[in-house]
Amino acid sequence: MKISKINFIDIPANIITQSKKEKLVFCKNTSLYSFNDKGMFIGFTGILYKKDKAIFKNHYVLPEHRKNGYFKIMLHFSIDTSKDKQFFEATCTPLSINYYLRLGFVPIKYYKNKCVKVIYENIQKRNGT
């Protein structure tokens, strides 16, 4: 698995269009990363850093690569990259909500479009480890 920092313009337009149809919202200050496996583009993820929290954005796996564990790899990459933050936050689509809940994220807001905002307190950061 190769993970590379990218810019928004590096994501093909057709993938941006498809991801927006699946309820992803982009923010210009998000740090984006592409995921490639065996030379194939698998998807991308983003992290928006705030003072005490990391907001996980745009975890997107191309439809033909889903159900192979790539979303899990992306989310754990985001968590590992953000260990210095007190809180992790994400707005989950219907495709991703169950995995966030299994990791211990707690729903804090439900939206009409069936997305759910979740938050997770970084216990390691709180305990100073």
C-alpha positions in Angstrom: 0.0 0.0 0.0 1.4 3.4 -1.0 0.0 6.5 0.7 0.9 9.9 -0.8 0.0 13.5 0.1 -2.0 15.0 -2.8 -3.8 18.2 -3.8 -7.5 18.4 -4.7 -6.6 18.9 -8.4 -4.8 15.5 -8.3 -8.1 13.6 -7.9 -9.7 12.9 -11.3 -12.9 14.9 -11.9 -15.0 11.8 -12.5 -14.0 10.5 -9.0 -14.9 13.9 -7.4 -18.3 13.8 -9.1 -19.0 10.2 -7.9 -17.8 10.9 -4.4 -20.1 13.9 -4.1 -23.0 11.8 -5.2 -22.2 9.6 -2.2 -22.5 12.6 0.1 -18.8 13.6 0.5 -18.2 17.3 1.0 -14.8 18.9 0.3 -13.1 21.7 2.3 -10.2 23.6 0.9 -8.0 23.3 4.1 -8.2 19.5 4.2 -4.9 17.6 3.9 -5.6 14.9 1.3 -3.9 11.6 0.8 -4.2 9.1 -2.0 -4.1 5.3 -1.5 -2.6 3.1 -4.2 -2.2 -0.7 -4.1 -0.1 -2.5 -6.7 -0.1 0.6 -8.9 -3.9 1.0 -8.8 -5.6 4.1 -7.4 -7.8 2.8 -4.6 -9.2 6.0 -3.1 -8.4 9.0 -1.0 -8.9 10.4 2.5 -8.6 13.8 4.1 -7.9 15.3 7.5 -8.8 18.8 8.6 -6.7 19.9 11.5 -8.1 22.2 14.2 -6.6 23.2 17.5 -7.6 20.2 19.6 -9.2 17.9 17.1 -8.8 16.2 13.8 -11.8 16.1 11.5 -11.7 13.1 9.2 -13.1 14.0 5.8 -13.5 12.4 2.5 -12.6 8.7 3.2 -13.5 7.4 -0.2 -12.8 4.0 -1.8 -13.6 3.4 -5.4 -16.6 1.2 -5.7 -14.7 -1.6 -7.5 -12.3 -1.8 -4.5 -14.8 -1.8 -1.7 -15.1 -4.7 0.8 -11.4 -5.4 0.7 -10.4 -3.6 3.9 -9.2 -0.4 2.3 -11.6 1.9 4.3 -10.3 0.4 7.5 -6.7 1.1 6.4 -7.6 4.7 5.5 -9.4 5.4 8.8 -6.6 3.9 10.9 -4.1 6.0 8.9 -6.1 9.1 9.8 -6.2 8.1 13.5 -2.4 7.3 13.6 -1.6 10.6 11.8 -3.7 12.6 14.3 -2.6 11.1 17.6 -1.6 14.5 18.9 -5.2 15.7 18.9 -7.7 15.4 21.9 -10.7 14.6 19.7 -11.4 12.9 16.4 -14.6 13.9 14.5 -16.2 12.8 11.3 -19.4 13.1 9.4 -20.2 9.6 8.2 -22.2 8.6 5.2 -24.5 5.6 5.4 -21.6 3.5 3.9 -19.2 4.3 6.7 -21.2 4.8 9.9 -21.1 1.2 11.2 -17.3 1.0 11.1 -17.0 4.3 13.1 -19.4 3.1 15.7 -17.5 -0.2 16.1 -14.4 1.8 16.8 -16.1 3.6 19.6 -17.1 6.9 17.9 -20.3 8.3 19.4 -23.1 10.0 17.3 -23.6 13.6 18.2 -25.8 14.8 15.3 -28.1 13.2 12.7 -28.7 14.9 9.3 -31.7 14.7 7.0 -29.5 13.2 4.3 -28.8 10.2 6.5 -25.3 11.3 7.4 -24.2 11.2 11.0 -21.7 13.4 12.8 -19.6 11.3 15.3 -16.8 12.1 17.8 -14.2 10.1 19.6 -12.1 11.3 22.6 -8.5 10.3 22.2 -7.9 8.7 25.6 -4.2 8.3 25.0 -3.9 12.1 24.5 -6.0 12.8 27.6 -3.7 10.5 29.7 -0.6 12.2 28.3 0.7 9.1 26.4 
